[in-house]
Amino acid sequence: MTMRIIKPFQYSGEIRVNSSKSHVQRLLALSLLSNNRTILKGYQSCEDNEACLSVIQQLGAEVAGEKTLTIQPPVRAKQQTINLIVNESGLCLRMFAFIATIFAERIILSGSGTLLNRPLNFLENALKNSGLTIKNSLFPFEFTGEINGSTIHLDGSESSQMLTGLLIASPLLPTDTTIFVSNLTSKPYIDLTIQLMQEFGVSIVNDDYKTFMIKGTQHYIGREIDIEGDWSGAANHVIGAAISGEIKLSGLKMDSNQADKICLDIVKLFGASVTWEEGDLIIEKARSTNPFNIDLTDNPDLFPILAILACAATGTSVFTGTERLLHKESNRLQTVEEMLSVFGVFYSTKENTIEIHGKGQIDGGLINTYNDHRIAMAATVAACLSTNEILLTSPHCIDKSYPNFFSDLGQ
């Protein structure tokens, strides 16, 4: 088994953050569906981005370049069957399930890695409610038909990613579409989807995240656009510097719609200094170490690194919305609980809630990442408050979202 040793360290210097895969994957989908070419500036490779890039090429897009991508969309002609391989990307799976119906009558979706263990029932129900017929509800996941525009009902409690896929596909349908959504989670990600759709030239009406109205027979217009830096990856550095040292982060958008930008509000509550200087974000170690409360409903990906911040606090931090943690690359409630036990930090759980009793330091030890990139990054940052080194299993799992993570930290 591959292992990596993380020695105790403090943050210092400057890091240019990785590009946002939430931004990249939506942009790639919109580029695929546009009437003309799109140029994406600031692309950085990671496994999920490469999976999405492969999907749009499987659907006929031509892609050139490395850091600047030029994407020529295909001439759309409906095929009988399309086989799409989404690798380990949950967003690709859920988003392109709907988008692919524009390209073929019969869709077969294959995945790999931890994605194979994630439930498909919410996606299956969303597709059925959109007028599609499920032929195989296990991988390879197969369905047929066309999206039945008019009126669609979706349950958004498990993920907003099905809604993102349906929203992106809807303007190209021959009829107007009204989508009624119940229990929507991760609303900031829907804000991001709608923002980018509008930037590509289509109109959409969002009525309080419960009803979405989209005119049919619209057209996406390709354009040149800068890819945003990733607030999900940057959150690790924001919280690490709040615990120990300081860091200057470049490449982040101050008014971003990315959900995990909320990490700034949390470290301010914790007691850290947060300033913007000519577009760069500067985080300095907290003068106090206050516990905090957060509802994870819209921000489940932040839980592992916020659990480390809770360890650094003096007192009890409360996390609600923990049902959103169960079906990620790992069951993140269980994996974080295991990590806390190794670190010698007490916690208590009850329905939909975990309380972490911070004491300002941790013991270090061996952490099983369960091939979950967010667990690996959080456990690495935990070395900022550890009395001993931390050992990680399967450290390569960071390649899913942030391949340069260890080198950015000098680890």
N, C-alpha and C positions, 0 to 999 in steps of 0.2 A: 504493500500500500504506500502511495506517495504521501509524504509528510512535509510540512513546512514549519520551521521554528520562527516565532515572532518574539523578539526581545523587547523589553520595556523601552519606550521611546517617548519623545515629546514632538509635537508639531512645530515646524518652523519653515520659513521660506515662502515659495509661491508654487501653486499648481494650476495648470490649465485643465479644466474639468473635461471629462469625456463627453461626447455628443449624446443627446437624449434619444434613447431607442423608442420612447413613446412618440417623440416628434418625428424621428426618421421613418418609422414604420407607417405612420399615417401619411406622411409625405410621399412615400413610395407608392402606397395604394392610390392616392390622388393623381400622382404622375402617370400611373398605369392607365387611368380612366380619362385622362385629358385628351383634348383634340389636337394638341401640339406638344412639342418637346418641353421638358422641364429641366432646369439646372439647379442642383442642390449643392450648396457650398458648405464645407466643414464636415464632411462625412468621416466617421471613424468606424472601423470594423469591430464587430463583436459577433458572437455566435447568433444572437437573435436578429441583428441587423442583416447578417449574411443570409439567414433563413428567409427573411422577407424579400431580400434582393433576388434570391433564387426563385421565389414564388412568382414575382412579377415577370421574370424571364420565362418561367414555365408557361405563363399566360401570354407570352408573345412580345413583351417589351424588350427593346434593345438598350443596353446600359454600357456606357463608356466612362473611363476615368477612375481615379482612386479617391483623392480627397475632395475633388469636385466631380460630381456625377452628372452626366448628361443622359437623360432618359427619353427615348423616343417610344411613344406608346404604339401598340399594334393597331392595325385596322380590325375593328371588332366584327367577327363573323362567328355565329354560334355553332359550336361543335356538338357532336353527339355525346362524347365522354371526355372528361379531363381528370387526370390523376395528379394531385398536388401533394408534395412532400413539404411539411412545415417544420420538420426537425423537432426542436424542443420548445418552440415559441408558442405560448398560449394565446397571445394577441393575434399572431398570424392565423392560428387555427380558427378562432372565433370571428375574426374580422373577414377573412377571405372565404369562409363558408358562405357568406351572403354575397360577397363581391363576385365569386366564381360563377354564380348562377347567371350572370350577364354573359358568360363565355361558353357555357355548356348546359345541356339538358341533364346530364348525369355527372355528379361530382364524387370523387373518391379521395378522401383526405388521409394521409399517413403521417405519423409522428415518430418521435424517438425519445429515449432517456426518460426523465421524470414526467414528461407530458403523458406518457402511456399509463401512468398511475392516477392521473387526475380525472375526476368524474366528467362524463359527457352529457348527463341528463338535462342540465340547464340549456346547453346548446341544442340538444335534441328537441326540447320543448319549444325553444325560440324558433327553430326552423319549422316545426309543425305549425306553430301559430302564424307563421308567415306564408303558409300555403304549400310547403314542401313535404315530400313523402320520404320517410326514413326507410332505407333498405337494410342497413346494418348499423347497429348502435354501438358497436365496439370498433377499435381500430383493426383494419382500415375502415374508417367511418364513411358510409355511403348514403347518398340521398339523391332524389330526382325532383324535377319540376321547376316552376318559376315562382318568384316572390309575388304573392297576391296583394298588390298595392293597397288600394282603398283603406281598409282599417285593420290594424294589427295590434295585438295585446302582448306585452312582454313583461316578464318578472325580472326586475333588475337587482334582486337581493344578493345573488351570488357574484355577479360581475357586470360591469358596464360595457364590456368588450363586444358582446353580441349587439347591443344598441349601436355602438360605433360602426360596426360592419353594416348594419341595416341602414343607418343614416347615410353612410357614404354611398351605398348602392341606390338608394331611393330616388335621387334626382334624375337618374338615367332610366327609370321605369316609364312606361308609356302613360301611366295614370298618376294622379296625385295620391300621396300616401299620408295617412294619419296614424301615428304610433302612440298608443296609450301605454304608459309605463308605471308599474307599481313598485314600491320599495327600492328605488334607485340608489345604488351605492356609487362611490367614486365619482361624484358629480363634477369635480374639476377636470377629470379626463374627458367628460362629454363637452365641457366648455372648450377644451383644446381641440377636440374633433370638429366642433361647429366653427370655431375660429378659423381653422385651416380650410374647411370646406368653403367658407365665405371668401377667404383669400384666393381660392381657386375659381371664384366667380359664380357660385350658386347661392340661392337664398333658402332660408329655413326659419321657421317660427318655433321657438321654444317657450311653451306656456308652463312655467313653474316646474320644469323637469318631469311633468306628468303627461303632457301632451306635446307631440312634435308634429308639425305640419310641413310637408315638403311637396312642392310642385313637381310634377313629372316633366319629362322631355327637356330637362335642362342640360347644360354642357359645362364640363370643367375646362378651364383655360390654363394650360401649362404656363409656368412663370419661372423666374429666377428667385431663389429664396435661400436665406442663411439658416442652417440647422442650429437649433438652440443647444446650449450646454445642458447637461443632465442634472436636475435637482435631486433625483434619487441617489445617484452615485455621489454627488457633492455633499449630500447629507452626512455621509460618513466622515468627511473632512470637517464639516461645520461642527459636528458634535465632538470629534476628536480634539479640535482646537479649543472648544469650549471647556473641555476637561483638562487640557494640558498644552501650554505653549500658545502659539498663534499661527495663522495662515492667511495668505492672500490668494483668493480664488478668482481666476479670470475665465471668461467665456459664458457666464451665467446672465440670463435676462431678468432684470429687476421686476418687470411686470408680467412675468411668465404665468400662463394658466396651468402649469404643471402642478399636480396635487401636492407633491412632496416639498414644495417651497415653504410649506408650513413649518418645516424644521427651524426656520429662523425665529418664528414666534416662540417655539419651545425653548430654544437656547437662551432667548432673552428672559423668559420666566425663570430659567435655571440660574441666571445671573451673569451670562457672558456679554461681552461688548460686541455689537454688530454695527459696522459702518460700511458705506459705499464710497469709494474714492475713484472718480473718473471711470466708472463702469466696472471696477473690480470690487469684490466683496472681501472685507477684512474681519476676521473673527479672532477675538482675544480671550484668553482664559478667564473663566468666571471668577469674580471676587467673592461671590457667595455660591452655595451649592444647594439651591432650593429644589425640593421635590415638585412634581407637576402632575396634572391630570390631562388625559387626552382620549378622545373617542376615535377609534381606528377605522370607523366605517368607510371614510373616504381615503384613508392613507395606510392600508395594511402593510405595504412594503417598508414603511418606516419602523415597524415594530422591533425588528432585531437590533437596530442601532439605537433606537430610543430606550430599549431595555438596558443597554450599556450606559446611557446617560443616567438612567434611573439608579444604576449601581453607584455612579459617581455622586449622586445626590445624598444629602444627609436627611433621611426621613423616608416616608412612604409615598411612592408615585403610583397613580391608579390609571390603568388602561381598561377602557370598555370597548365593546365591539369586537371581541376576540373571536367570534364565529367566522370572521373574514380571514382568519389565519390558517384554516384547516387544510385547504386544498391548493397550496402553493407548490413550489418545487419540493418542499417538505411540508409536514404539518408543523408550521412555525410556532405554534403554541407549545407543542411538545419539545421541539428542538431547542427553543429558547429556555424552557424550564430545565432541560438537561444541562444547558450551558450555565445557567445560574447556579445549579447544584455543584457543578465542577468548580465554579468560581467562589463558592462558599457564601453565596448571597441568598438570604431567605426571601421567599415569595409565598403568596397565598392566592388561591383561585376560588371563584364561585361562578355561577352562571354568567357567561359572557363578560367576565371581568378577571383581571389579574392585578394584584398589588405587589409591587417590588419594594423591598425594605432596604434601601441603600445605606451603605456605611462608608462611602468615600473611597474604597479600594476593593480589590479582588485578589484572589489567591493565585490565579493562573492555572495552568494544567492542560490536559489533552481534550480538544474539542472535536467531536465528530460533526462535520459540516453537512452530512447527508447529501452531498453534491448540490447544496443550495448556496448560490452565489451571495445572497444577502447575509446568510449565517457566517460565511467565511469572512466577509468584509467586516461585519460587526465584531466578530471574535478577534480580528486583527487590531481594530481600533481599541478594543478592550485592554490591549497592552499598555495604553496610556495611563491606566490606573492600576496596573498589576504589579505585585511585589515579585513575581517570578515570570519566566518566559511562558509563552502560550504555544502549544503545538496544534496544528490544523491537519485534519485528514482531507484528502482530495482538494488541495488548494486550487487546482486548475479550473474548478467550477466557476471562478470569477470571470472566465472567458465568455460566459453567457452574456454579460452586460458590460464588463469593465476590464478588459485584458491588461491594461497598464496600471492597474490598482497598486500592486506591490512595488513596481518600479517608481510610481509617483511618490510613494512613501519612503523610498530608499530601503525597502525591506527585501 
